[in-house]
Amino acid sequence: FSVLCSAILSSYLLGERLNLLGKLGCLLSLVGSTVMVIHAPEDEEVTTLEEMTSKLKEPGFLAYAAILLALCFLLIFYLAPRYGQSNILVYLTICSVIGAFSVSSVKGLGIAIKGFFAGQPVLQHPLTWILVITLVASITTQINYLNKSLDIFNTSLVFPIYYVLFTTIVITTSVILFKEWVTMTVVDIIGTVCGFLTIILGVFLLHAFKDMDVSLGNLPQVLQNEQPAPVTRDDKNILIEVDNSSIAPEDKPKVFMLHT
């Protein structure tokens, strides 16, 4: 819903254009993300901060978090200063990668809030404050780079791509953190893969044809074969060209002009 609203409102309020293929790309991105969410397994029930701590300390998630941090530092300190102004994926990838930490922090803080109202000493648990610091830092970083992206690129392109990247990262993080892939059936695996491929197709339509003037009104003209481009000839070919005798009479005077 947010993707479609941002595309529509940016067209009417900000004067930004989103052609027919871009709208189709938004729709495919939503469909692919929805299919992934439908076929994703349910979260494993975690009710205490001790259980959450044990999940965060597992080697698989620690390796995954280390890879995300390394990727984030690479994007922020190397790629963003060089390519952030010209490539829409740089800033949005930073926001999406950081989103893995913000979602995990929200999950843990939700458990802490439940425990607080249940009378548990959650404020004395170090994980609570670690999650608060992580959440504040990750949300601040996300807002910063999302605003930078919105200042440079088209709003109707930023939100669909950010939504797709963020959803994919969040689902991957949830699968690794809670080991949900162990309980996935063949149907769920196929559905997840198909949803991801649909997302890729939607993003491709958004990027590849964003500069084309395609709408329902001019779609028949766009689908028609284009006229062959005129052949550019140099002065040498023009100089030695001879008129066709079947078109022009033989006694018609021929004039050659030399250009210097």
Salt bridges, closest charged atoms under 4 A:
ASP43 OD2 - LYS107 NZ 3.99
GLU44 OE1 - LYS55 NZ 2.93
GLU50 OE2 - HIS125 NE2 3.66
GLU58 OE1 - LYS179 NZ 2.27
ASP188 OD1 - HIS39 ND1 3.31
ASP213 OD1 - ARG17 NH2 3.04
GLU241 OE2 - ARG233 NH1 3.24
